[in-house]
Amino acid sequence: MTDRPDLLVSTDWLAERLDDTSVAIVDASWYLPTESRDPVAEYRAWHIPGAVFFDIDGIADLSTGLPHMLPSEASFAEAAGALGISERHTIVVYDGAGLFSAPRVWWTFRSFGAPNVVVLDGGLPKWRAEGRPLEMGDARPAPKVFAAKLDKEAVRSAGEVLALLGEPGAQIVDARSEGRFRGEVPEPRPGLRSGHIPGSRNVPIAELIEDGRLKSPDEIRAVFAKAGIDPSQPVVTSCGSGVTAAVLALALTTAGAENVALYDGSWAEWGGRPDLPIETGPADGVA
């Protein structure tokens, strides 16, 4: 495995490139309903100069009842192009929490074929704390052409995850809180069962983040090792609805993992389907 610190860029790095037309800046802010925050209103009030807003709920497959599932190649190409983004850009993604929803958009662009996608280390909170420039209002970028091609190895369906359950060495890791993973607290979405995918492991994202920034690769490896996950082997990440699963994917990739896929439906799908098996309590072998 080789560490990938190049997946994160500093505020200094971005500040030096605000006028670089080969760099596309994306505000990927999204919040849980319990936070009562409006990411669009916040974007219009202040964002990094030149940033466009990526609507996780809008640039999605709206034909399913599941939240913010990946759209089709054609839909994504149209949406990304309308934001003035080409797959040839260096795409810098950030969010208003520091590190929460930006990895989902990082993963989405990568999954549709953009090779140069990075996350702003510390996000908007660090940028603002340093007194760096901000803009108001909506961006009006010139449209571009985005040649979207979905990497099917980056995403897993419920059926593919189900098929993994009987395979030796299969690794599924869940980003939800320990209480939700164990089935000790109810799910925030109505109608979902409580518990976790059988055989999966639990790494809440709070264990990987400090002050809105991803921990070091060595610290990340230690967290996953404690949970029984080997980043040198294939891993499937999951969470409540596919957002924080991407934090796990980013963390694993920065720590050198080369075979990471994301279960897009996550618990919003698995917990809502009575035909799929669940477990409660701690992960196997974990007290």
PyMOL commands that set and color helices and strands:
alter all, ss='L'
color gray80, all
select helices_A, chain A and resi 5-7+11-15+33-35+39-45+73-82+102-111+123-129+152-154+158-164+178-182+205-207+217-226+245-254+266-270
alter helices_A, ss='H'
color red, helices_A
select strands_A, chain A and resi 8-9+23-27+52-53+90-94+117-120+155-156+172-174+201-202+209-210+213-214+235-238+260-263
alter strands_A, ss='S'
color yellow, strands_A
deselect
rebuild
show_as cartoon
